[in-house]
Amino acid sequence: MSDVNINAELQKAPVEPLLPIEKKLIGWSLGIGVTALIALSALSHFIG
């Protein structure tokens, strides 16, 4: 097995910008996560 330095290989790789659809997916995921967190926190407060 060859000795490959993964860290060095990753630093050689060019930086790729996010695609617009990836930015939308990240935004939606964060929005849904924060909304769910707030809703569950409120539910827990009123029930418990």
Secondary structure, 3 states (H helix, E strand, C coil): CCCCCHHHHHHHCCCCCCCHHHHHHHHHHHHHHHHHHHHHHHHHHHHC
